Amino acid sequence: SKNIGDDVKLSGKITKITDKGGVVFIEISQNFPVSVVAFANGNFSNLKKDDLIEVYGKVQEYNGKDEIIAQKIRVIR
């Protein structure tokens, strides 16, 4: 869509988190679910379901769906 390649900052509550060893898939809830992909070059092992996080990243399309490639994730609470 029109946002592909844009840098974004968003926040939301983690509704699902899947660690594939090297890549962490995070779904956060805002007004709609957002998929976030975090590569293991950051320390994301402390993230858990229901954490409120702030994500800085870039919008990309994968298999026809938009997702955020995380550059930085910060736990708000």
PDB file of N, CA, C, O and CB in Angstrom:
ATOM      1  N   SER A   1       0.837  -1.193   0.000  1.00  0.00           N
ATOM      2  CA  SER A   1       0.000   0.000   0.000  1.00  0.00           C
ATOM      3  C   SER A   1       0.876   1.248   0.000  1.00  0.00           C
ATOM      4  O   SER A   1       2.090   1.160  -0.178  1.00  0.00           O
ATOM      5  CB  SER A   1      -0.949   0.002   1.217  1.00  0.00           C
ATOM      6  N   LYS A   2       0.271   2.386   0.196  1.00  0.00           N
ATOM      7  CA  LYS A   2       0.981   3.657   0.029  1.00  0.00           C
ATOM      8  C   LYS A   2       2.048   3.905   1.087  1.00  0.00           C
ATOM      9  O   LYS A   2       2.899   4.775   0.899  1.00  0.00           O
ATOM     10  CB  LYS A   2       0.001   4.786   0.049  1.00  0.00           C
ATOM     11  N   ASN A   3       2.027   3.164   2.197  1.00  0.00           N
ATOM     12  CA  ASN A   3       2.986   3.403   3.278  1.00  0.00           C
ATOM     13  C   ASN A   3       4.261   2.567   3.175  1.00  0.00           C
ATOM     14  O   ASN A   3       5.153   2.714   4.010  1.00  0.00           O
ATOM     15  CB  ASN A   3       2.329   3.131   4.592  1.00  0.00           C
ATOM     16  N   ILE A   4       4.367   1.695   2.172  1.00  0.00           N
ATOM     17  CA  ILE A   4       5.534   0.825   2.052  1.00  0.00           C
ATOM     18  C   ILE A   4       6.808   1.669   2.001  1.00  0.00           C
ATOM     19  O   ILE A   4       6.908   2.618   1.223  1.00  0.00           O
ATOM     20  CB  ILE A   4       5.424  -0.071   0.791  1.00  0.00           C
ATOM     21  N   GLY A   5       7.773   1.309   2.838  1.00  0.00           N
ATOM     22  CA  GLY A   5       9.044   2.023   2.887  1.00  0.00           C
ATOM     23  C   GLY A   5       9.074   3.170   3.876  1.00  0.00           C
ATOM     24  O   GLY A   5      10.147   3.701   4.162  1.00  0.00           O
ATOM     25  N   ASP A   6       7.924   3.570   4.408  1.00  0.00           N
ATOM     26  CA  ASP A   6       7.870   4.681   5.361  1.00  0.00           C
ATOM     27  C   ASP A   6       8.422   4.269   6.729  1.00  0.00           C
ATOM     28  O   ASP A   6       8.231   3.137   7.173  1.00  0.00           O
ATOM     29  CB  ASP A   6       6.426   5.185   5.508  1.00  0.00           C
ATOM     30  N   ASP A   7       9.103   5.200   7.381  1.00  0.00           N
ATOM     31  CA  ASP A   7       9.487   5.016   8.780  1.00  0.00           C
ATOM     32  C   ASP A   7       8.282   5.361   9.641  1.00  0.00           C
ATOM     33  O   ASP A   7       7.613   6.367   9.403  1.00  0.00           O
ATOM     34  CB  ASP A   7      10.730   5.898   9.162  1.00  0.00           C
ATOM     35  N   VAL A   8       8.005   4.530  10.639  1.00  0.00           N
ATOM     36  CA  VAL A   8       6.838   4.747  11.491  1.00  0.00           C
ATOM     37  C   VAL A   8       7.203   4.598  12.958  1.00  0.00           C
ATOM     38  O   VAL A   8       8.194   3.962  13.317  1.00  0.00           O
ATOM     39  CB  VAL A   8       5.718   3.772  11.127  1.00  0.00           C
ATOM     40  N   LYS A   9       6.369   5.208  13.795  1.00  0.00           N
ATOM     41  CA  LYS A   9       6.436   5.029  15.240  1.00  0.00           C
ATOM     42  C   LYS A   9       5.009   4.731  15.668  1.00  0.00           C
ATOM     43  O   LYS A   9       4.096   5.499  15.366  1.00  0.00           O
ATOM     44  CB  LYS A   9       7.040   6.306  15.991  1.00  0.00           C
ATOM     45  N   LEU A  10       4.814   3.627  16.365  1.00  0.00           N
ATOM     46  CA  LEU A  10       3.475   3.305  16.838  1.00  0.00           C
ATOM     47  C   LEU A  10       3.567   2.598  18.169  1.00  0.00           C
ATOM     48  O   LEU A  10       4.619   2.082  18.547  1.00  0.00           O
ATOM     49  CB  LEU A  10       2.719   2.441  15.819  1.00  0.00           C
ATOM     50  N   SER A  11       2.455   2.580  18.873  1.00  0.00           N
ATOM     51  CA  SER A  11       2.420   1.895  20.158  1.00  0.00           C
ATOM     52  C   SER A  11       1.156   1.068  20.251  1.00  0.00           C
ATOM     53  O   SER A  11       0.158   1.351  19.588  1.00  0.00           O
ATOM     54  CB  SER A  11       2.501   2.899  21.326  1.00  0.00           C
ATOM     55  N   GLY A  12       1.211   0.051  21.075  1.00  0.00           N
ATOM     56  CA  GLY A  12       0.067  -0.820  21.277  1.00  0.00           C
ATOM     57  C   GLY A  12       0.416  -1.927  22.250  1.00  0.00           C
ATOM     58  O   GLY A  12       1.554  -2.045  22.704  1.00  0.00           O
ATOM     59  N   LYS A  13      -0.592  -2.740  22.562  1.00  0.00           N
ATOM     60  CA  LYS A  13      -0.417  -3.844  23.499  1.00  0.00           C
ATOM     61  C   LYS A  13      -0.116  -5.125  22.731  1.00  0.00           C
ATOM     62  O   LYS A  13      -0.757  -5.422  21.723  1.00  0.00           O
ATOM     63  CB  LYS A  13      -1.675  -4.020  24.383  1.00  0.00           C
ATOM     64  N   ILE A  14       0.872  -5.886  23.219  1.00  0.00           N
ATOM     65  CA  ILE A  14       1.212  -7.160  22.584  1.00  0.00           C
ATOM     66  C   ILE A  14       0.071  -8.147  22.807  1.00  0.00           C
ATOM     67  O   ILE A  14      -0.300  -8.433  23.946  1.00  0.00           O
ATOM     68  CB  ILE A  14       2.552  -7.727  23.145  1.00  0.00           C
ATOM     69  N   THR A  15      -0.484  -8.664  21.709  1.00  0.00           N
ATOM     70  CA  THR A  15      -1.543  -9.667  21.816  1.00  0.00           C
ATOM     71  C   THR A  15      -1.019 -11.069  21.522  1.00  0.00           C
ATOM     72  O   THR A  15      -1.622 -12.064  21.923  1.00  0.00           O
ATOM     73  CB  THR A  15      -2.686  -9.331  20.864  1.00  0.00           C
ATOM     74  N   LYS A  16       0.128 -11.137  20.808  1.00  0.00           N
ATOM     75  CA  LYS A  16       0.722 -12.429  20.485  1.00  0.00           C
ATOM     76  C   LYS A  16       2.202 -12.215  20.217  1.00  0.00           C
ATOM     77  O   LYS A  16       2.590 -11.232  19.584  1.00  0.00           O
ATOM     78  CB  LYS A  16       0.016 -13.092  19.258  1.00  0.00           C
ATOM     79  N   ILE A  17       3.030 -13.142  20.702  1.00  0.00           N
ATOM     80  CA  ILE A  17       4.464 -13.054  20.450  1.00  0.00           C
ATOM     81  C   ILE A  17       4.996 -14.458  20.179  1.00  0.00           C
ATOM     82  O   ILE A  17       4.716 -15.392  20.930  1.00  0.00           O
ATOM     83  CB  ILE A  17       5.211 -12.394  21.655  1.00  0.00           C
ATOM     84  N   THR A  18       5.768 -14.599  19.096  1.00  0.00           N
ATOM     85  CA  THR A  18       6.315 -15.887  18.699  1.00  0.00           C
ATOM     86  C   THR A  18       7.801 -15.719  18.417  1.00  0.00           C
ATOM     87  O   THR A  18       8.193 -14.966  17.525  1.00  0.00           O
ATOM     88  CB  THR A  18       5.571 -16.454  17.457  1.00  0.00           C
ATOM     89  N   ASP A  19       8.627 -16.428  19.185  1.00  0.00           N
ATOM     90  CA  ASP A  19      10.073 -16.365  19.018  1.00  0.00           C
ATOM     91  C   ASP A  19      10.508 -17.566  18.194  1.00  0.00           C
ATOM     92  O   ASP A  19      10.383 -18.709  18.635  1.00  0.00           O
ATOM     93  CB  ASP A  19      10.806 -16.332  20.396  1.00  0.00           C
ATOM     94  N   LYS A  20      11.022 -17.304  16.994  1.00  0.00           N
ATOM     95  CA  LYS A  20      11.472 -18.378  16.106  1.00  0.00           C
ATOM     96  C   LYS A  20      12.990 -18.550  16.169  1.00  0.00           C
ATOM     97  O   LYS A  20      13.570 -19.205  15.303  1.00  0.00           O
ATOM     98  CB  LYS A  20      11.035 -18.094  14.662  1.00  0.00           C
ATOM     99  N   GLY A  21      13.635 -17.975  17.172  1.00  0.00           N
ATOM    100  CA  GLY A  21      15.080 -18.082  17.285  1.00  0.00           C
ATOM    101  C   GLY A  21      15.755 -17.329  16.148  1.00  0.00           C
ATOM    102  O   GLY A  21      15.989 -17.895  15.080  1.00  0.00           O
ATOM    103  N   GLY A  22      16.057 -16.101  16.363  1.00  0.00           N
ATOM    104  CA  GLY A  22      16.628 -15.264  15.311  1.00  0.00           C
ATOM    105  C   GLY A  22      15.643 -14.228  14.802  1.00  0.00           C
ATOM    106  O   GLY A  22      16.033 -13.139  14.380  1.00  0.00           O
ATOM    107  N   VAL A  23      14.360 -14.577  14.843  1.00  0.00           N
ATOM    108  CA  VAL A  23      13.299 -13.658  14.433  1.00  0.00           C
ATOM    109  C   VAL A  23      12.153 -13.756  15.433  1.00  0.00           C
ATOM    110  O   VAL A  23      11.720 -14.852  15.789  1.00  0.00           O
ATOM    111  CB  VAL A  23      12.804 -13.976  12.985  1.00  0.00           C
ATOM    112  N   VAL A  24      11.665 -12.602  15.884  1.00  0.00           N
ATOM    113  CA  VAL A  24      10.530 -12.577  16.802  1.00  0.00           C
ATOM    114  C   VAL A  24       9.361 -11.918  16.081  1.00  0.00           C
ATOM    115  O   VAL A  24       9.483 -10.804  15.570  1.00  0.00           O
ATOM    116  CB  VAL A  24      10.880 -11.818  18.132  1.00  0.00           C
ATOM    117  N   PHE A  25       8.226 -12.617  16.043  1.00  0.00           N
ATOM    118  CA  PHE A  25       7.007 -12.085  15.432  1.00  0.00           C
ATOM    119  C   PHE A  25       6.094 -11.586  16.548  1.00  0.00           C
ATOM    120  O   PHE A  25       5.759 -12.330  17.470  1.00  0.00           O
ATOM    121  CB  PHE A  25       6.285 -13.170  14.553  1.00  0.00           C
ATOM    122  N   ILE A  26       5.700 -10.332  16.453  1.00  0.00           N
ATOM    123  CA  ILE A  26       4.890  -9.707  17.496  1.00  0.00           C
ATOM    124  C   ILE A  26       3.635  -9.145  16.849  1.00  0.00           C
ATOM    125  O   ILE A  26       3.708  -8.461  15.829  1.00  0.00           O
ATOM    126  CB  ILE A  26       5.686  -8.588  18.246  1.00  0.00           C
ATOM    127  N   GLU A  27       2.488  -9.434  17.441  1.00  0.00           N
ATOM    128  CA  GLU A  27       1.247  -8.793  16.990  1.00  0.00           C
ATOM    129  C   GLU A  27       0.819  -7.835  18.078  1.00  0.00           C
ATOM    130  O   GLU A  27       0.681  -8.216  19.240  1.00  0.00           O
ATOM    131  CB  GLU A  27       0.116  -9.847  16.679  1.00  0.00           C
ATOM    132  N   ILE A  28       0.607  -6.579  17.691  1.00  0.00           N
ATOM    133  CA  ILE A  28       0.139  -5.602  18.663  1.00  0.00           C
ATOM    134  C   ILE A  28      -1.230  -5.103  18.251  1.00  0.00           C
ATOM    135  O   ILE A  28      -1.573  -5.070  17.069  1.00  0.00           O
ATOM    136  CB  ILE A  28       1.130  -4.428  18.796  1.00  0.00           C
ATOM    137  N   SER A  29      -2.002  -4.717  19.246  1.00  0.00           N
ATOM    138  CA  SER A  29      -3.364  -4.251  19.035  1.00  0.00           C
ATOM    139  C   SER A  29      -3.415  -2.744  19.187  1.00  0.00           C
ATOM    140  O   SER A  29      -2.963  -2.188  20.188  1.00  0.00           O
ATOM    141  CB  SER A  29      -4.336  -4.927  20.015  1.00  0.00           C
ATOM    142  N   GLN A  30      -3.972  -2.094  18.179  1.00  0.00           N
ATOM    143  CA  GLN A  30      -4.307  -0.676  18.245  1.00  0.00           C
ATOM    144  C   GLN A  30      -5.791  -0.629  17.920  1.00  0.00           C
ATOM    145  O   GLN A  30      -6.590  -1.299  18.575  1.00  0.00           O
ATOM    146  CB  GLN A  30      -3.425   0.225  17.242  1.00  0.00           C
ATOM    147  N   ASN A  31      -6.165   0.149  16.923  1.00  0.00           N
ATOM    148  CA  ASN A  31      -7.536   0.099  16.422  1.00  0.00           C
ATOM    149  C   ASN A  31      -7.719  -1.139  15.549  1.00  0.00           C
ATOM    150  O   ASN A  31      -8.843  -1.563  15.282  1.00  0.00           O
ATOM    151  CB  ASN A  31      -7.880   1.385  15.625  1.00  0.00           C
ATOM    152  N   PHE A  32      -6.606  -1.710  15.110  1.00  0.00           N
ATOM    153  CA  PHE A  32      -6.583  -2.922  14.301  1.00  0.00           C
ATOM    154  C   PHE A  32      -5.261  -3.626  14.603  1.00  0.00           C
ATOM    155  O   PHE A  32      -4.315  -2.972  15.041  1.00  0.00           O
ATOM    156  CB  PHE A  32      -6.740  -2.604  12.754  1.00  0.00           C
ATOM    157  N   PRO A  33      -5.168  -4.945  14.381  1.00  0.00           N
ATOM    158  CA  PRO A  33      -3.913  -5.640  14.674  1.00  0.00           C
ATOM    159  C   PRO A  33      -2.799  -5.210  13.712  1.00  0.00           C
ATOM    160  O   PRO A  33      -3.043  -4.970  12.529  1.00  0.00           O
ATOM    161  CB  PRO A  33      -4.118  -7.162  14.594  1.00  0.00           C
ATOM    162  N   VAL A  34      -1.589  -5.118  14.233  1.00  0.00           N
ATOM    163  CA  VAL A  34      -0.419  -4.763  13.443  1.00  0.00           C
ATOM    164  C   VAL A  34       0.637  -5.840  13.670  1.00  0.00           C
ATOM    165  O   VAL A  34       0.918  -6.206  14.811  1.00  0.00           O
ATOM    166  CB  VAL A  34       0.122  -3.337  13.823  1.00  0.00           C
ATOM    167  N   SER A  35       1.226  -6.348  12.583  1.00  0.00           N
ATOM    168  CA  SER A  35       2.287  -7.345  12.688  1.00  0.00           C
ATOM    169  C   SER A  35       3.637  -6.652  12.707  1.00  0.00           C
ATOM    170  O   SER A  35       3.928  -5.797  11.871  1.00  0.00           O
ATOM    171  CB  SER A  35       2.214  -8.356  11.525  1.00  0.00           C
ATOM    172  N   VAL A  36       4.461  -7.038  13.682  1.00  0.00           N
ATOM    173  CA  VAL A  36       5.802  -6.478  13.831  1.00  0.00           C
ATOM    174  C   VAL A  36       6.790  -7.636  13.756  1.00  0.00           C
ATOM    175  O   VAL A  36       6.586  -8.674  14.386  1.00  0.00           O
ATOM    176  CB  VAL A  36       5.954  -5.677  15.183  1.00  0.00           C
ATOM    177  N   VAL A  37       7.857  -7.457  12.988  1.00  0.00           N
ATOM    178  CA  VAL A  37       8.914  -8.455  12.883  1.00  0.00           C
ATOM    179  C   VAL A  37      10.182  -7.849  13.463  1.00  0.00           C
ATOM    180  O   VAL A  37      10.599  -6.762  13.062  1.00  0.00           O
ATOM    181  CB  VAL A  37       9.130  -8.916  11.400  1.00  0.00           C
ATOM    182  N   ALA A  38      10.797  -8.561  14.415  1.00  0.00           N
ATOM    183  CA  ALA A  38      12.017  -8.080  15.055  1.00  0.00           C
ATOM    184  C   ALA A  38      13.100  -9.141  14.886  1.00  0.00           C
ATOM    185  O   ALA A  38      12.920 -10.292  15.282  1.00  0.00           O
ATOM    186  CB  ALA A  38      11.775  -7.758  16.569  1.00  0.00           C
ATOM    187  N   PHE A  39      14.209  -8.750  14.303  1.00  0.00           N
ATOM    188  CA  PHE A  39      15.319  -9.678  14.133  1.00  0.00           C
ATOM    189  C   PHE A  39      16.172  -9.681  15.391  1.00  0.00           C
ATOM    190  O   PHE A  39      16.195  -8.699  16.133  1.00  0.00           O
ATOM    191  CB  PHE A  39      16.169  -9.305  12.897  1.00  0.00           C
ATOM    192  N   ALA A  40      16.870 -10.779  15.629  1.00  0.00           N
ATOM    193  CA  ALA A  40      17.518 -11.027  16.917  1.00  0.00           C
ATOM    194  C   ALA A  40      18.727 -10.154  17.201  1.00  0.00           C
ATOM    195  O   ALA A  40      19.444 -10.404  18.171  1.00  0.00           O
ATOM    196  CB  ALA A  40      17.929 -12.440  16.990  1.00  0.00           C
ATOM    197  N   ASN A  41      18.976  -9.134  16.384  1.00  0.00           N
ATOM    198  CA  ASN A  41      20.089  -8.245  16.704  1.00  0.00           C
ATOM    199  C   ASN A  41      19.754  -7.326  17.880  1.00  0.00           C
ATOM    200  O   ASN A  41      20.626  -6.613  18.377  1.00  0.00           O
ATOM    201  CB  ASN A  41      20.466  -7.412  15.480  1.00  0.00           C
ATOM    202  N   GLY A  42      18.509  -7.339  18.321  1.00  0.00           N
ATOM    203  CA  GLY A  42      18.103  -6.606  19.517  1.00  0.00           C
ATOM    204  C   GLY A  42      17.769  -7.601  20.617  1.00  0.00           C
ATOM    205  O   GLY A  42      17.671  -8.800  20.355  1.00  0.00           O
ATOM    206  N   ASN A  43      17.592  -7.123  21.845  1.00  0.00           N
ATOM    207  CA  ASN A  43      17.239  -8.022  22.941  1.00  0.00           C
ATOM    208  C   ASN A  43      15.739  -7.923  23.171  1.00  0.00           C
ATOM    209  O   ASN A  43      15.262  -7.013  23.848  1.00  0.00           O
ATOM    210  CB  ASN A  43      18.033  -7.675  24.245  1.00  0.00           C
ATOM    211  N   PHE A  44      15.004  -8.865  22.603  1.00  0.00           N
ATOM    212  CA  PHE A  44      13.547  -8.844  22.697  1.00  0.00           C
ATOM    213  C   PHE A  44      13.021  -9.965  23.587  1.00  0.00           C
ATOM    214  O   PHE A  44      11.812 -10.190  23.648  1.00  0.00           O
ATOM    215  CB  PHE A  44      12.931  -8.953  21.310  1.00  0.00           C
ATOM    216  N   SER A  45      13.925 -10.676  24.283  1.00  0.00           N
ATOM    217  CA  SER A  45      13.509 -11.815  25.101  1.00  0.00           C
ATOM    218  C   SER A  45      12.683 -11.386  26.312  1.00  0.00           C
ATOM    219  O   SER A  45      11.976 -12.206  26.898  1.00  0.00           O
ATOM    220  CB  SER A  45      14.727 -12.596  25.562  1.00  0.00           C
ATOM    221  N   ASN A  46      12.768 -10.100  26.695  1.00  0.00           N
ATOM    222  CA  ASN A  46      12.018  -9.632  27.861  1.00  0.00           C
ATOM    223  C   ASN A  46      10.581  -9.250  27.509  1.00  0.00           C
ATOM    224  O   ASN A  46       9.796  -8.948  28.408  1.00  0.00           O
ATOM    225  CB  ASN A  46      12.726  -8.441  28.489  1.00  0.00           C
ATOM    226  N   LEU A  47      10.219  -9.255  26.228  1.00  0.00           N
ATOM    227  CA  LEU A  47       8.857  -8.896  25.834  1.00  0.00           C
ATOM    228  C   LEU A  47       7.900 -10.027  26.158  1.00  0.00           C
ATOM    229  O   LEU A  47       8.237 -11.203  26.025  1.00  0.00           O
ATOM    230  CB  LEU A  47       8.792  -8.558  24.339  1.00  0.00           C
ATOM    231  N   LYS A  48       6.687  -9.651  26.588  1.00  0.00           N
ATOM    232  CA  LYS A  48       5.681 -10.667  26.873  1.00  0.00           C
ATOM    233  C   LYS A  48       4.288 -10.149  26.525  1.00  0.00           C
ATOM    234  O   LYS A  48       4.071  -8.948  26.364  1.00  0.00           O
ATOM    235  CB  LYS A  48       5.742 -11.089  28.353  1.00  0.00           C
ATOM    236  N   LYS A  49       3.363 -11.079  26.415  1.00  0.00           N
ATOM    237  CA  LYS A  49       1.985 -10.738  26.092  1.00  0.00           C
ATOM    238  C   LYS A  49       1.448  -9.720  27.095  1.00  0.00           C
ATOM    239  O   LYS A  49       1.746  -9.795  28.287  1.00  0.00           O
ATOM    240  CB  LYS A  49       1.102 -12.001  26.078  1.00  0.00           C
ATOM    241  N   ASP A  50       0.664  -8.780  26.607  1.00  0.00           N
ATOM    242  CA  ASP A  50       0.027  -7.701  27.368  1.00  0.00           C
ATOM    243  C   ASP A  50       0.957  -6.540  27.711  1.00  0.00           C
ATOM    244  O   ASP A  50       0.517  -5.560  28.313  1.00  0.00           O
ATOM    245  CB  ASP A  50      -0.538  -8.256  28.630  1.00  0.00           C
ATOM    246  N   ASP A  51       2.255  -6.635  27.333  1.00  0.00           N
ATOM    247  CA  ASP A  51       3.127  -5.466  27.489  1.00  0.00           C
ATOM    248  C   ASP A  51       2.635  -4.362  26.554  1.00  0.00           C
ATOM    249  O   ASP A  51       2.191  -4.635  25.440  1.00  0.00           O
ATOM    250  CB  ASP A  51       4.625  -5.830  27.186  1.00  0.00           C
ATOM    251  N   LEU A  52       2.717  -3.136  27.009  1.00  0.00           N
ATOM    252  CA  LEU A  52       2.449  -1.977  26.150  1.00  0.00           C
ATOM    253  C   LEU A  52       3.798  -1.522  25.615  1.00  0.00           C
ATOM    254  O   LEU A  52       4.694  -1.174  26.384  1.00  0.00           O
ATOM    255  CB  LEU A  52       1.702  -0.806  26.934  1.00  0.00           C
ATOM    256  N   ILE A  53       3.941  -1.527  24.280  1.00  0.00           N
ATOM    257  CA  ILE A  53       5.234  -1.212  23.681  1.00  0.00           C
ATOM    258  C   ILE A  53       5.128  -0.075  22.679  1.00  0.00           C
ATOM    259  O   ILE A  53       4.053   0.241  22.168  1.00  0.00           O
ATOM    260  CB  ILE A  53       5.813  -2.440  23.005  1.00  0.00           C
ATOM    261  N   GLU A  54       6.275   0.523  22.419  1.00  0.00           N
ATOM    262  CA  GLU A  54       6.409   1.540  21.389  1.00  0.00           C
ATOM    263  C   GLU A  54       7.401   0.971  20.372  1.00  0.00           C
ATOM    264  O   GLU A  54       8.487   0.524  20.742  1.00  0.00           O
ATOM    265  CB  GLU A  54       6.892   2.941  21.986  1.00  0.00           C
ATOM    266  N   VAL A  55       7.027   0.990  19.098  1.00  0.00           N
ATOM    267  CA  VAL A  55       7.840   0.399  18.044  1.00  0.00           C
ATOM    268  C   VAL A  55       8.259   1.483  17.059  1.00  0.00           C
ATOM    269  O   VAL A  55       7.439   2.277  16.597  1.00  0.00           O
ATOM    270  CB  VAL A  55       7.071  -0.733  17.320  1.00  0.00           C
ATOM    271  N   TYR A  56       9.542   1.499  16.750  1.00  0.00           N
ATOM    272  CA  TYR A  56      10.069   2.339  15.675  1.00  0.00           C
ATOM    273  C   TYR A  56      10.506   1.374  14.576  1.00  0.00           C
ATOM    274  O   TYR A  56      11.228   0.416  14.850  1.00  0.00           O
ATOM    275  CB  TYR A  56      11.276   3.275  16.169  1.00  0.00           C
ATOM    276  N   GLY A  57      10.083   1.610  13.352  1.00  0.00           N
ATOM    277  CA  GLY A  57      10.466   0.696  12.286  1.00  0.00           C
ATOM    278  C   GLY A  57      10.068   1.202  10.927  1.00  0.00           C
ATOM    279  O   GLY A  57       9.733   2.372  10.744  1.00  0.00           O
ATOM    280  N   LYS A  58      10.114   0.277   9.961  1.00  0.00           N
ATOM    281  CA  LYS A  58       9.841   0.594   8.571  1.00  0.00           C
ATOM    282  C   LYS A  58       8.721  -0.318   8.074  1.00  0.00           C
ATOM    283  O   LYS A  58       8.713  -1.513   8.368  1.00  0.00           O
ATOM    284  CB  LYS A  58      11.123   0.439   7.699  1.00  0.00           C
ATOM    285  N   VAL A  59       7.782   0.244   7.325  1.00  0.00           N
ATOM    286  CA  VAL A  59       6.666  -0.520   6.764  1.00  0.00           C
ATOM    287  C   VAL A  59       7.163  -1.308   5.554  1.00  0.00           C
ATOM    288  O   VAL A  59       7.791  -0.749   4.654  1.00  0.00           O
ATOM    289  CB  VAL A  59       5.483   0.420   6.366  1.00  0.00           C
ATOM    290  N   GLN A  60       6.876  -2.611   5.540  1.00  0.00           N
ATOM    291  CA  GLN A  60       7.179  -3.454   4.393  1.00  0.00           C
ATOM    292  C   GLN A  60       5.983  -4.339   4.105  1.00  0.00           C
ATOM    293  O   GLN A  60       5.113  -4.528   4.954  1.00  0.00           O
ATOM    294  CB  GLN A  60       8.446  -4.304   4.641  1.00  0.00           C
ATOM    295  N   GLU A  61       5.950  -4.877   2.898  1.00  0.00           N
ATOM    296  CA  GLU A  61       4.875  -5.796   2.524  1.00  0.00           C
ATOM    297  C   GLU A  61       5.459  -7.193   2.435  1.00  0.00           C
ATOM    298  O   GLU A  61       6.539  -7.389   1.877  1.00  0.00           O
ATOM    299  CB  GLU A  61       4.206  -5.381   1.172  1.00  0.00           C
ATOM    300  N   TYR A  62       4.741  -8.169   2.989  1.00  0.00           N
ATOM    301  CA  TYR A  62       5.162  -9.563   2.922  1.00  0.00           C
ATOM    302  C   TYR A  62       3.921 -10.408   2.679  1.00  0.00           C
ATOM    303  O   TYR A  62       2.961 -10.337   3.446  1.00  0.00           O
ATOM    304  CB  TYR A  62       5.907 -10.007   4.231  1.00  0.00           C
ATOM    305  N   ASN A  63       3.934 -11.192   1.635  1.00  0.00           N
ATOM    306  CA  ASN A  63       2.778 -12.032   1.263  1.00  0.00           C
ATOM    307  C   ASN A  63       1.484 -11.223   1.182  1.00  0.00           C
ATOM    308  O   ASN A  63       0.427 -11.686   1.611  1.00  0.00           O
ATOM    309  CB  ASN A  63       2.607 -13.171   2.274  1.00  0.00           C
ATOM    310  N   GLY A  64       1.575 -10.020   0.634  1.00  0.00           N
ATOM    311  CA  GLY A  64       0.391  -9.194   0.428  1.00  0.00           C
ATOM    312  C   GLY A  64      -0.112  -8.455   1.648  1.00  0.00           C
ATOM    313  O   GLY A  64      -1.146  -7.790   1.585  1.00  0.00           O
ATOM    314  N   LYS A  65       0.607  -8.561   2.769  1.00  0.00           N
ATOM    315  CA  LYS A  65       0.182  -7.875   3.999  1.00  0.00           C
ATOM    316  C   LYS A  65       1.278  -6.924   4.461  1.00  0.00           C
ATOM    317  O   LYS A  65       2.467  -7.214   4.333  1.00  0.00           O
ATOM    318  CB  LYS A  65      -0.155  -8.899   5.120  1.00  0.00           C
ATOM    319  N   ASP A  66       0.857  -5.786   5.000  1.00  0.00           N
ATOM    320  CA  ASP A  66       1.811  -4.838   5.563  1.00  0.00           C
ATOM    321  C   ASP A  66       2.290  -5.328   6.921  1.00  0.00           C
ATOM    322  O   ASP A  66       1.522  -5.891   7.701  1.00  0.00           O
ATOM    323  CB  ASP A  66       1.182  -3.437   5.686  1.00  0.00           C
ATOM    324  N   GLU A  67       3.568  -5.107   7.190  1.00  0.00           N
ATOM    325  CA  GLU A  67       4.122  -5.407   8.500  1.00  0.00           C
ATOM    326  C   GLU A  67       5.198  -4.377   8.801  1.00  0.00           C
ATOM    327  O   GLU A  67       5.701  -3.698   7.906  1.00  0.00           O
ATOM    328  CB  GLU A  67       4.695  -6.859   8.561  1.00  0.00           C
ATOM    329  N   ILE A  68       5.537  -4.276  10.071  1.00  0.00           N
ATOM    330  CA  ILE A  68       6.558  -3.334  10.517  1.00  0.00           C
ATOM    331  C   ILE A  68       7.831  -4.118  10.807  1.00  0.00           C
ATOM    332  O   ILE A  68       7.814  -5.066  11.592  1.00  0.00           O
ATOM    333  CB  ILE A  68       6.087  -2.533  11.778  1.00  0.00           C
ATOM    334  N   ILE A  69       8.934  -3.724  10.175  1.00  0.00           N
ATOM    335  CA  ILE A  69      10.235  -4.297  10.506  1.00  0.00           C
ATOM    336  C   ILE A  69      10.819  -3.409  11.606  1.00  0.00           C
ATOM    337  O   ILE A  69      11.194  -2.262  11.362  1.00  0.00           O
ATOM    338  CB  ILE A  69      11.197  -4.381   9.231  1.00  0.00           C
ATOM    339  N   ALA A  70      10.888  -3.957  12.814  1.00  0.00           N
ATOM    340  CA  ALA A  70      11.285  -3.157  13.984  1.00  0.00           C
ATOM    341  C   ALA A  70      12.755  -2.808  13.947  1.00  0.00           C
ATOM    342  O   ALA A  70      13.606  -3.656  13.680  1.00  0.00           O
ATOM    343  CB  ALA A  70      10.972  -3.904  15.274  1.00  0.00           C
ATOM    344  N   GLN A  71      13.041  -1.546  14.217  1.00  0.00           N
ATOM    345  CA  GLN A  71      14.412  -1.102  14.405  1.00  0.00           C
ATOM    346  C   GLN A  71      14.676  -0.885  15.890  1.00  0.00           C
ATOM    347  O   GLN A  71      15.805  -1.041  16.356  1.00  0.00           O
ATOM    348  CB  GLN A  71      14.687   0.190  13.605  1.00  0.00           C
ATOM    349  N   LYS A  72      13.631  -0.525  16.630  1.00  0.00           N
ATOM    350  CA  LYS A  72      13.744  -0.315  18.070  1.00  0.00           C
ATOM    351  C   LYS A  72      12.389  -0.611  18.703  1.00  0.00           C
ATOM    352  O   LYS A  72      11.355  -0.207  18.172  1.00  0.00           O
ATOM    353  CB  LYS A  72      14.215   1.143  18.400  1.00  0.00           C
ATOM    354  N   ILE A  73      12.387  -1.308  19.825  1.00  0.00           N
ATOM    355  CA  ILE A  73      11.165  -1.570  20.588  1.00  0.00           C
ATOM    356  C   ILE A  73      11.426  -1.172  22.028  1.00  0.00           C
ATOM    357  O   ILE A  73      12.443  -1.539  22.617  1.00  0.00           O
ATOM    358  CB  ILE A  73      10.727  -3.075  20.487  1.00  0.00           C
ATOM    359  N   ARG A  74      10.497  -0.421  22.580  1.00  0.00           N
ATOM    360  CA  ARG A  74      10.632   0.046  23.969  1.00  0.00           C
ATOM    361  C   ARG A  74       9.360  -0.339  24.726  1.00  0.00           C
ATOM    362  O   ARG A  74       8.249  -0.083  24.260  1.00  0.00           O
ATOM    363  CB  ARG A  74      10.880   1.608  24.034  1.00  0.00           C
ATOM    364  N   VAL A  75       9.534  -0.956  25.896  1.00  0.00           N
ATOM    365  CA  VAL A  75       8.387  -1.298  26.745  1.00  0.00           C
ATOM    366  C   VAL A  75       7.966  -0.049  27.511  1.00  0.00           C
ATOM    367  O   VAL A  75       8.770   0.557  28.220  1.00  0.00           O
ATOM    368  CB  VAL A  75       8.735  -2.472  27.733  1.00  0.00           C
ATOM    369  N   ILE A  76       6.708   0.328  27.362  1.00  0.00           N
ATOM    370  CA  ILE A  76       6.170   1.495  28.059  1.00  0.00           C
ATOM    371  C   ILE A  76       5.696   1.092  29.450  1.00  0.00           C
ATOM    372  O   ILE A  76       5.955   1.778  30.439  1.00  0.00           O
ATOM    373  CB  ILE A  76       5.011   2.130  27.256  1.00  0.00           C
ATOM    374  N   ARG A  77       4.993  -0.040  29.499  1.00  0.00           N
ATOM    375  CA  ARG A  77       4.573  -0.617  30.805  1.00  0.00           C
ATOM    376  C   ARG A  77       4.158  -2.039  30.603  1.00  0.00           C
ATOM    377  O   ARG A  77       3.772  -2.711  31.560  1.00  0.00           O
ATOM    378  CB  ARG A  77       3.409   0.190  31.447  1.00  0.00           C
TER     379      ARG A  77
END
